[in-house]
């Protein structure tokens, strides 16, 4: 095999020769049966590829939605509102307390 993962040309020719010899020794029915098995395997792999592509598109859509939600939640008024609630919780409970009299 070469570094790219494909068989080297000499090795590929040896594999082709072995497959040719195997086909030559098979009966017509065996060749038809092997062809049907290959067709079924191709169909299964195509179905799996289609399912995987649909799943990939679904994940991409979810990622896009989540990125939009993150973008919306990073806006300044949302953050300022949370900071006010954290630093001055008494505004929500007792508006006339000493620490918040100047803010009301």
C-alpha positions as CSV (number, residue, x, y, z in Angstrom):
1,X,0.0,0.0,0.0
2,X,1.1,3.5,-0.7
3,X,1.2,6.3,2.0
4,X,-2.2,7.5,0.8
5,X,-3.9,4.3,1.8
6,X,-4.5,3.1,-1.8
7,X,-2.9,-0.2,-2.9
8,X,0.3,0.2,-4.9
9,X,-0.1,-0.4,-8.7
10,X,1.6,-3.8,-8.6
11,X,-0.4,-4.9,-5.6
12,X,-3.6,-3.7,-7.2
13,X,-2.8,-5.7,-10.3
14,X,-2.2,-8.8,-8.2
15,X,-5.6,-8.3,-6.4
16,X,-7.3,-7.9,-9.8
17,X,-5.6,-11.1,-11.1
18,X,-6.8,-13.0,-8.0
19,X,-10.3,-11.7,-8.5
20,X,-10.3,-12.7,-12.1
21,X,-9.1,-16.2,-11.2
22,X,-11.9,-16.4,-8.6
23,X,-14.5,-15.2,-11.1
24,X,-13.3,-17.7,-13.7
25,X,-13.8,-20.6,-11.3
26,X,-17.3,-19.6,-10.3
27,X,-20.5,-20.8,-11.9
28,X,-23.0,-18.4,-13.5
29,X,-25.3,-18.8,-10.5
30,X,-22.5,-18.0,-8.1
31,X,-21.6,-14.9,-10.1
32,X,-25.2,-13.7,-10.1
33,X,-25.5,-14.4,-6.3
34,X,-22.3,-12.5,-5.6
35,X,-23.5,-9.6,-7.8
36,X,-26.8,-9.5,-5.9
37,X,-24.9,-9.5,-2.6
38,X,-22.8,-6.6,-3.8
39,X,-26.0,-4.7,-5.0
40,X,-27.6,-5.3,-1.6
41,X,-24.4,-4.1,0.2
42,X,-24.3,-1.0,-2.0
43,X,-28.0,-0.2,-1.2
44,X,-27.4,-0.6,2.5
45,X,-24.3,1.6,2.4
46,X,-26.2,4.3,0.4
47,X,-29.1,4.2,2.9
48,X,-26.6,4.6,5.7
49,X,-24.8,7.5,3.9
50,X,-28.2,9.2,3.4
51,X,-29.1,8.7,7.1
52,X,-25.7,10.0,8.2
53,X,-26.0,13.1,5.9
54,X,-29.5,13.9,7.3
55,X,-28.1,13.5,10.9
56,X,-25.2,15.8,10.0
57,X,-27.6,18.5,8.6
58,X,-29.7,18.2,11.8
59,X,-26.6,18.7,13.9
60,X,-25.5,21.7,11.8
61,X,-29.0,23.2,12.3
62,X,-28.9,22.7,16.0
63,X,-25.4,24.3,16.2
64,X,-26.7,27.3,14.2
65,X,-29.7,27.7,16.5
66,X,-27.5,27.4,19.6
67,X,-25.0,30.0,18.2
68,X,-27.9,32.4,17.7
69,X,-29.1,31.9,21.2
70,X,-25.6,32.5,22.6
71,X,-25.4,35.7,20.5
72,X,-28.8,36.9,21.8
73,X,-27.9,36.2,25.4
74,X,-24.6,38.1,25.1
75,X,-26.4,41.4,24.5
76,X,-25.7,44.2,27.0
77,X,-29.2,44.8,28.6
78,X,-29.3,41.1,29.7
79,X,-25.9,41.3,31.3
80,X,-26.6,44.7,33.0
81,X,-29.9,43.3,34.4
82,X,-28.1,40.4,36.0
83,X,-25.4,42.6,37.5
84,X,-28.0,44.9,39.1
85,X,-29.7,41.9,40.6
86,X,-26.5,40.4,41.9
87,X,-25.1,43.7,43.4
88,X,-28.3,45.1,44.7
89,X,-30.6,42.2,45.6
90,X,-32.4,44.4,48.2
91,X,-34.0,46.5,45.4
92,X,-36.2,43.5,44.7
93,X,-37.0,42.8,48.3
94,X,-37.0,45.9,50.4
95,X,-36.8,49.1,48.3
96,X,-36.3,51.4,51.3
97,X,-33.1,49.8,52.7
98,X,-30.1,51.9,53.4
99,X,-27.8,50.5,50.7
100,X,-30.2,51.2,47.9
101,X,-31.8,54.6,48.8
102,X,-29.7,56.5,46.3
103,X,-30.7,54.1,43.4
104,X,-34.4,54.4,43.6
